[in-house]
């Protein structure tokens, strides 16, 4: 047993014996460090493990507290069975094909069916691609929107034309500058969410019939864009910690004509990794050497679990080949669908395509978001969201470990709100999807994230929604179904 596991086990036993009662504060990190003669880092690791097991919870500016009586009793039962051990993590990817083959894409029907099922069955939304909207300051943003609408009864369409509202563009550029990534406001094109930014960017750099390199597994919105434009996808093996295999991508480039590459270097959906800076630089250098544009989907950029916002591919680009796409849909408000692109040398073409495809992005949502960014506590809001997601990621990880059968492995999300789970090989995720849906539970079957069958026994789970006894019971039921199928 590691030192932090030993400390976590001692604290668990103290809670079990009533030394620390439900709702009571446990020793601070510094106190525990002095009392047990261990480093602060060891205490933090131990407390994080206790939090992931649901035994304690953090309260801002106050410290760590034992959870309420019901939650604590359930957590202690889980801890007894799991012996406060670390979950089995994904450390590699499925063996890739010797020579990847470009394939036609047809995943939209499966994705649409999954999303409709969540709505129609009022199911537990483990399969949802969307964050919990209750965390968003939508009332405040709506107040801005209503005030704007009252001030301006009618809008001049000319004011809505690309690239977008000047004040919103300024606020977006300021946001990057505050995080150490200076950008030219003149490069920004406002779009209808990141999805439109991705579609416009792909349309700007490739044509129907072209081959586009993607991660494997990859976020299905990337596959949707390829499918919509009549292109072909070639999947490149992707490590659950380090990101896309750059050597494998180099071999693909040497063997086939690649029009573009599409990746999510930060908190990739579904794997959740943060690509190391050195590998980001290598990726940009490789593609730059071959004059291949890369579309960077950075929609989860603000949802990091670490201390600082991660770097982007854009920050290493000196040739204008990175088309950076992002939005506020995952961090601030999904209903307004405000996204943007930083398309590098393709900026003029993306702006033209924006005009041809959707003409404008509505003004009121743009101005309302700009007003919120200028006047309200966006950083305070984000700190709260990150803290919630980090805690709920730990809880879901601990419960998957508790309820799912031996052989189950999980990703290690560094941000975002999804967990990628590898089930025992005999489990078919589509059968699991149907069986779970019959019990009003949804999951994201692995087949949605690939054009191949490599992820048949994988699922994606959403942990952004509030953790309740009902969601815990649903995850337990899901684990029972997996155990039966295994």
LOKOLZA-877229 format. One record per residue (C-alpha): x, y, z; residue in one letter. Coordinates in Angstrom, 3 decimals, m for minus. Each point is the difference from the previous one (the first is absolute). Layout:
<recs>
          X          Y          Z   domar
          X          Y          Z       A
...
</recs>
This chain:
<recs>
          X          Y          Z   domar
      0.000      0.000      0.000       X
      1.322      3.408     m0.995       X
      0.459      2.683      2.656       X
     m3.003      2.082     m1.115       X
     m2.165     m3.149     m0.187       X
      1.016     m0.849      3.562       X
     m0.967      3.495      1.160       X
     m3.324     m0.220     m1.898       X
     m0.706     m3.372      1.620       X
      0.709      1.440      3.474       X
     m2.321      2.954     m0.614       X
     m2.689     m2.339     m1.357       X
      0.205     m2.094      3.155       X
     m0.232      3.152      2.136       X
     m3.207      0.981     m1.813       X
     m1.349     m3.517      0.365       X
      0.559      0.095      3.782       X
     m1.664      3.406      0.322       X
      3.168      1.913      0.844       X
     m1.056      2.385     m2.764       X
     m3.783      0.290     m0.217       X
     m2.049      0.740     m3.163       X
      0.220      3.695     m0.817       X
      3.081      0.480      2.206       X
      3.226      1.546     m1.242       X
      3.034     m2.296     m0.124       X
      3.548      1.270      0.699       X
      1.370      2.501     m2.484       X
      2.639     m1.124     m2.467       X
      2.724      1.698      2.021       X
     m1.262     m1.461      3.302       X
     m0.186     m3.515     m1.464       X
      3.500      0.402     m1.419       X
      1.368      0.890      3.448       X
     m2.065     m2.581      1.882       X
      0.935     m2.937     m2.234       X
      3.526      1.088     m0.871       X
     m0.581     m0.048     m3.748       X
      0.327      2.588     m2.752       X
     m2.799      2.343     m0.986       X
     m0.008     m1.648     m3.425       X
     m0.684     m3.378      1.633       X
     m2.904      1.459      1.987       X
     m1.471      1.628     m3.104       X
      0.192     m3.318     m1.844       X
     m1.646     m1.808      2.916       X
     m2.781      2.597      0.304       X
     m0.584     m0.151     m3.754       X
     m0.436     m3.764      0.306       X
     m2.444      0.433      2.909       X
     m1.905      2.561     m2.070       X
     m0.152     m2.301     m3.014       X
     m1.467     m2.705      2.222       X
     m2.666      2.415      1.204       X
      1.107     m0.071      3.665       X
      0.933      3.683      0.182       X
     m0.779      3.096     m2.020       X
      1.731      3.331     m0.458       X
     m1.629      3.308      0.866       X
      1.494      3.172     m1.488       X
      2.132      1.964      2.447       X
     m0.959     m2.426      2.794       X
      1.826     m3.296     m0.501       X
     m1.030     m3.665     m0.053       X
     m3.165     m1.280      1.682       X
     m1.515     m3.439      0.560       X
     m3.040     m0.354     m2.251       X
     m3.544     m0.387      1.330       X
     m0.990     m3.195      1.826       X
     m1.657     m1.805     m2.943       X
      2.792      0.796     m2.433       X
      2.653     m0.881      2.560       X
     m1.558     m3.383      0.782       X
     m0.107     m0.908     m3.695       X
      3.555      1.248     m0.515       X
      1.322     m2.027      2.943       X
     m1.616     m3.121     m1.418       X
      1.683      0.639     m3.332       X
      3.328      0.725      1.674       X
     m0.170     m3.283      1.915       X
     m0.476     m1.947     m3.216       X
      2.593      1.888     m2.017       X
      2.586      0.360      2.801       X
      0.491      3.637     m1.123       X
      2.083     m1.163     m2.943       X
      0.628      1.908     m3.193       X
     m2.163     m0.911     m3.036       X
      1.429     m1.865     m2.961       X
      0.906      2.627     m2.567       X
      0.307     m0.065     m3.765       X
      3.679      0.217     m0.876       X
     m0.054     m1.076     m3.626       X
     m2.322     m0.164     m2.985       X
     m1.389     m2.933     m2.027       X
      2.556     m1.432     m2.424       X
     m0.297      2.151     m3.142       X
     m0.327     m1.415     m3.480       X
      3.371     m0.536     m1.691       X
     m1.021      2.352     m2.813       X
     m2.974      2.252      0.776       X
     m2.515      0.328     m2.801       X
     m2.015      3.101     m0.833       X
     m3.692     m0.693      0.497       X
     m3.331      1.575     m0.774       X
     m1.722      1.370      3.099       X
     m3.540     m0.849      1.134       X
     m0.464      0.544      3.744       X
     m2.603      2.772      0.009       X
     m3.011     m2.332      0.225       X
      1.380     m1.790      3.065       X
      0.849      3.291      1.725       X
     m3.412      1.511     m0.771       X
     m1.723     m3.138      1.280       X
      1.952      0.206      3.263       X
     m0.850      3.666      0.545       X
     m3.680     m0.565     m0.744       X
     m0.071     m2.868      2.488       X
      1.282      2.250      2.783       X
     m2.782      2.496     m0.665       X
     m2.811     m2.462     m0.685       X
      0.590     m2.273      2.976       X
      0.941      2.697      2.541       X
      2.917     m2.300      0.686       X
      2.999      0.378      2.303       X
      2.266      1.922     m2.408       X
      3.287     m1.899      0.284       X
     m0.072     m0.091     m3.807       X
     m0.533      3.733     m0.471       X
      2.678      2.017     m1.821       X
     m1.174      3.182      1.724       X
      1.037      1.493      3.352       X
     m2.439      0.480      2.854       X
     m1.747      3.320     m0.841       X
     m0.777      0.696      3.660       X
      3.653      0.993      0.470       X
     m0.292      2.822     m2.539       X
     m0.880      3.638      0.899       X
     m2.756     m0.032     m2.596       X
     m2.347      2.221      2.021       X
      2.601      2.751      0.118       X
      0.757     m0.297     m3.703       X
     m3.722      0.018     m0.797       X
     m0.332      3.216      2.000       X
      2.633      1.585     m2.223       X
     m1.751     m1.316     m3.115       X
     m3.386      1.351      1.088       X
      1.467      3.397      0.806       X
      1.721      0.113     m3.394       X
     m3.208     m0.952     m1.789       X
     m1.917      2.772      1.799       X
      2.637      2.586     m0.909       X
      0.039     m0.986     m3.650       X
     m3.429     m1.033     m1.317       X
      1.316     m0.850     m3.458       X
      3.426     m0.956     m1.228       X
      1.748      1.030     m3.161       X
      1.051     m3.197     m1.782       X
      3.158      1.738     m1.156       X
      1.157      0.146      3.628       X
     m0.210     m3.810      0.237       X
      2.209     m0.770     m2.994       X
      3.240     m1.978      0.486       X
      2.422      0.083      1.709       X
     m2.363      0.792      2.905       X
     m0.695      2.505      2.756       X
      3.135      2.135      0.585       X
     m0.381      0.084      3.799       X
     m0.406     m3.789      0.211       X
      3.061     m0.435     m2.200       X
      1.930      2.348      2.277       X
     m1.087     m1.938      3.089       X
      1.024     m3.327     m1.590       X
      3.410      1.393     m0.934       X
      0.381      1.443      3.507       X
     m0.820     m3.397      1.491       X
      2.844     m1.604     m1.964       X
      2.394      2.817      0.934       X
     m0.832     m0.394      3.704       X
      0.953     m3.656     m0.290       X
      3.319      0.729     m1.697       X
     m1.094     m0.708     m3.578       X
      0.053      3.288     m1.935       X
     m2.208     m0.133     m3.096       X
     m0.861      2.514     m2.694       X
     m3.649      1.089      0.419       X
     m0.082      0.454     m3.774       X
      0.402     m3.762     m0.418       X
     m3.100     m0.954      2.023       X
     m3.193     m1.034     m1.795       X
     m3.070     m0.475      2.215       X
     m2.060     m3.113     m0.805       X
     m3.071     m1.933      1.105       X
      1.859     m2.062      2.577       X
      3.187     m1.988     m0.494       X
     m1.838     m2.407     m2.324       X
     m0.388      2.674     m2.664       X
      3.585      1.129      0.562       X
      1.202     m3.565     m0.643       X
     m2.194     m0.436     m3.077       X
      1.067      3.323     m1.516       X
      3.659     m0.716      0.706       X
     m0.169     m3.439     m1.597       X
     m1.851      1.400     m2.998       X
      2.747      2.622     m0.372       X
      2.876     m2.499     m0.166       X
     m1.418     m3.110     m1.693       X
     m2.521     m1.048     m2.646       X
     m2.385     m2.953     m0.482       X
      1.894     m3.247     m0.463       X
      3.072      1.182      1.924       X
      1.437     m2.000      2.898       X
      0.185      1.510      3.462       X
      2.100     m1.464      2.839       X
     m1.740     m0.237      3.392       X
      0.724     m1.438      3.436       X
     m1.236     m3.474      0.884       X
     m2.305      0.172      1.903       X
     m1.140      3.455     m1.057       X
     m2.859      2.316      0.944       X
     m2.875     m0.775     m2.326       X
     m0.597      3.687     m0.859       X
      3.251     m0.267     m1.965       X
     m1.343     m3.033     m1.820       X
     m3.282      1.851     m0.650       X
      1.895      2.809     m1.749       X
      1.864     m2.494     m2.183       X
     m3.215     m1.884     m0.784       X
     m1.935      3.171     m0.811       X
      2.621      1.182     m2.499       X
      0.383     m3.355     m1.770       X
      3.581     m0.584      1.136       X
      1.728     m3.093      1.338       X
      1.557     m0.541      3.432       X
      3.180     m1.854      0.823       X
      0.397     m0.838      3.675       X
      3.366      0.279      1.722       X
      0.716     m1.865      3.246       X
     m0.356      2.319      2.987       X
      1.523     m0.557      3.432       X
     m2.348      0.599      2.985       X
      2.628      2.165      1.717       X
      2.298      1.406     m2.715       X
     m2.417      0.551     m2.873       X
      0.272     m0.794     m3.686       X
      2.908     m2.291     m0.961       X
      2.231      2.394     m1.932       X
      2.186     m2.770     m1.459       X
     m3.101     m1.814     m1.240       X
     m1.301      3.259     m1.508       X
      3.349      0.520     m1.741       X
     m0.303     m3.463     m1.578       X
     m3.530      0.764     m1.179       X
      1.199      3.266     m1.565       X
      2.826     m1.841     m1.751       X
     m2.362     m2.622     m1.419       X
     m3.088      2.031     m0.911       X
     m1.066      3.482     m1.044       X
     m1.458      1.720      3.055       X
     m1.900      3.235     m0.560       X
     m0.301      0.949      3.679       X
      0.224     m1.245      3.566       X
     m2.647      0.480      2.736       X
      0.910     m0.396      3.676       X
     m0.998      0.926      3.560       X
      3.296      0.487      1.877       X
     m1.637      1.170      3.252       X
     m2.438     m2.225      1.934       X
     m0.808     m1.997     m3.073       X
     m3.487     m1.412     m0.228       X
     m0.243     m2.887      0.852       X
      3.462     m0.695      1.514       X
      0.406      3.166      2.091       X
      3.791      0.317     m0.367       X
      2.028      3.195     m0.182       X
      2.657     m0.400     m2.678       X
      3.459      0.936      1.357       X
      1.492      3.220     m1.373       X
      2.959     m1.797     m1.602       X
     m2.343     m2.233     m1.982       X
     m2.121      2.973     m1.049       X
      3.125      1.615     m1.388       X
      0.982     m3.227     m1.784       X
     m3.454     m0.294     m1.540       X
     m0.001      3.596     m1.272       X
      3.546     m0.454     m1.368       X
     m0.864     m3.254     m1.799       X
     m3.091      1.425     m1.676       X
      1.767      3.268     m0.776       X
      2.819     m1.863     m1.760       X
     m2.592     m1.543     m2.332       X
     m2.156      3.156     m0.309       X
     m2.989     m1.868      1.457       X
     m2.531      2.183      1.848       X
     m1.214     m1.181      3.400       X
     m3.403      0.800      1.482       X
      0.317      0.308      3.779       X
     m3.231     m0.563      1.929       X
      0.645      1.700      3.334       X
     m3.587      0.204      1.228       X
      0.915     m1.272      3.507       X
      2.934      2.404      0.406       X
     m1.376      1.677      3.158       X
     m0.946     m3.235      1.807       X
      3.458     m1.013      1.219       X
      0.619     m1.729      3.336       X
      3.563      1.247      0.424       X
      1.260      3.377      1.177       X
      0.358      1.687     m3.374       X
     m1.741      0.038     m3.332       X
      1.770     m2.327     m2.446       X
      1.841      1.140     m3.102       X
     m1.533     m0.323     m3.455       X
      1.305     m1.163     m3.348       X
     m0.680      3.569     m1.113       X
      2.631      1.300      2.418       X
      2.690     m2.043     m1.813       X
     m1.142      0.901     m3.536       X
      2.305      2.276     m2.004       X
     m1.330     m0.858     m3.483       X
     m3.717      0.713      0.360       X
     m0.917     m3.662     m0.477       X
     m1.894     m0.450      3.290       X
     m3.732      0.747     m0.193       X
     m0.930      0.371      3.674       X
     m3.688     m0.532      0.883       X
     m1.703      0.594      3.365       X
     m3.241      1.158      1.608       X
     m1.759      1.011      3.218       X
     m2.470     m2.902     m0.295       X
      1.838     m2.278      2.438       X
      1.056      2.622      2.530       X
     m2.535      2.842      0.081       X
     m3.239     m0.570     m1.924       X
     m1.030     m2.662     m2.473       X
     m3.291      1.583     m1.055       X
      1.576      3.037     m1.699       X
      2.421     m2.038     m2.123       X
      2.817      2.535     m0.167       X
      3.215     m1.387     m1.463       X
      2.923      1.291     m1.990       X
      2.844     m0.946     m2.289       X
      3.576      1.252     m0.203       X
      0.686     m1.334     m3.511       X
      3.540      1.261     m0.646       X
      0.788      0.388     m3.683       X
     m3.508     m1.254     m0.839       X
     m1.736      2.841      1.797       X
     m1.422      1.731     m3.113       X
     m1.416     m3.258     m1.314       X
     m1.622     m0.928      3.327       X
     m1.615      3.439      0.222       X
     m1.334     m0.359     m3.554       X
     m1.331     m3.503      0.705       X
     m1.656      1.273      3.173       X
     m1.851      2.585     m2.083       X
     m0.990     m2.571     m2.638       X
     m1.058     m2.705      2.476       X
     m1.937      1.829      2.733       X
      0.417      3.684     m0.883       X
      0.240      1.208      3.625       X
      0.154     m0.939      3.662       X
     m2.888      1.717      1.858       X
      1.055      3.245      1.676       X
     m1.878     m0.158      3.306       X
      1.752     m3.195      1.236       X
      3.372      1.418     m1.077       X
     m0.517      3.281      1.855       X
     m1.456     m1.751      3.065       X
      3.020     m2.293      0.313       X
      2.354      2.935     m0.564       X
     m1.754      1.947      2.776       X
      0.312     m2.957      2.377       X
      3.706     m0.426     m0.776       X
      0.606      3.709      0.565       X
     m2.080      0.505      3.149       X
     m0.369     m3.293      1.899       X
      2.236     m2.569      1.677       X
      0.746     m2.434     m2.811       X
      3.139     m1.266      1.739       X
     m1.883     m0.509      3.267       X
     m2.681     m1.931     m1.879       X
      2.645     m2.145     m1.705       X
      1.772     m0.816      3.258       X
     m3.284     m1.319      1.385       X
     m0.706     m2.083     m3.119       X
      3.498     m1.483     m0.023       X
     m0.232     m0.883      3.683       X
     m3.358     m1.750     m0.538       X
      1.207     m1.948     m3.030       X
      3.232     m1.019      1.701       X
     m1.860     m1.316      3.026       X
     m2.659     m1.790     m2.048       X
      2.657     m1.580     m2.206       X
      1.538     m1.514      3.134       X
     m3.364     m1.231      1.241       X
     m0.950     m1.621     m3.296       X
      3.436     m1.607     m0.321       X
     m0.278     m1.474      3.502       X
     m3.507     m1.329     m0.623       X
      0.828     m1.534     m3.373       X
      2.846     m1.760      1.759       X
     m2.426     m1.127      2.702       X
     m2.946     m1.112     m2.118       X
      1.545     m1.240     m3.269       X
      1.632     m3.428     m0.408       X
      3.692     m0.841      0.055       X
      1.749      0.916     m3.232       X
     m1.699      3.393     m0.249       X
      2.434      2.828     m0.695       X
     m0.505      3.766     m0.097       X
      1.561      3.108     m1.455       X
      1.537      2.665      2.236       X
     m1.769      3.252     m0.941       X
      2.140      3.097      0.395       X
     m2.984      2.245     m0.680       X
     m3.435      0.020     m1.582       X
     m2.889     m2.157      1.218       X
      0.179     m3.427     m1.663       X
      1.511     m3.342      1.056       X
      1.060     m2.617     m2.575       X
     m0.520     m3.528      1.278       X
      1.403     m3.222     m1.470       X
     m2.235     m2.937      0.899       X
      0.892     m3.708     m0.081       X
      0.330     m1.061     m3.654       X
     m3.120     m2.163     m0.002       X
     m2.198      3.041      0.673       X
     m1.615      1.541     m3.077       X
     m0.615      3.696      0.747       X
     m2.976      0.165     m2.389       X
     m1.711     m2.853      1.849       X
      0.844      1.752      3.250       X
     m1.424      3.242     m1.393       X
     m3.328     m1.690     m0.796       X
     m0.178     m1.853      3.329       X
      0.814      3.164      1.947       X
     m2.526      2.055     m1.954       X
     m2.723     m2.474      0.991       X
      0.833      1.041      3.577       X
      0.003      3.742     m0.840       X
      3.792      0.282     m0.021       X
      2.032      1.233     m2.962       X
      3.642     m0.559     m0.886       X
      2.146      1.038     m2.943       X
      0.852     m3.221     m1.877       X
      3.592     m0.146     m1.239       X
     m1.021     m0.536     m3.617       X
     m1.011      3.680     m0.239       X
      3.630      1.055      0.310       X
      1.472     m1.918     m2.922       X
     m0.665     m1.177     m3.543       X
      1.432     m3.375      0.977       X
     m0.988     m2.643      2.542       X
      2.975      0.471      2.327       X
     m2.092      1.463      2.826       X
     m2.917     m2.422      0.070       X
      0.572     m0.700      3.716       X
      0.512      3.637      1.065       X
     m2.476      2.571      1.326       X
      0.147      3.695      0.819       X
     m1.601      1.287      3.211       X
     m0.936      3.600      0.829       X
      0.705      1.064      3.604       X
     m1.026      3.682     m0.214       X
     m3.504     m0.447      1.413       X
     m0.712      0.195      3.765       X
      0.957     m3.132      1.904       X
     m3.079     m1.359      1.789       X
     m1.122     m3.328      1.484       X
     m1.935     m0.533     m3.244       X
      3.038      0.438     m2.235       X
      2.074     m2.208      2.295       X
     m2.708     m2.684     m0.199       X
     m0.033      0.353     m3.803       X
      3.767     m0.522     m0.175       X
     m0.325     m3.055      2.244       X
     m2.685     m1.403     m2.341       X
      2.276      0.684     m2.953       X
      2.806     m1.899      1.715       X
     m2.340     m2.947      0.602       X
     m0.911     m0.063     m3.706       X
      3.667      0.041     m0.964       X
      0.730     m2.818      2.449       X
     m2.798     m2.114     m1.499       X
      1.247      0.575     m3.554       X
      3.605     m0.713      0.982       X
</recs>
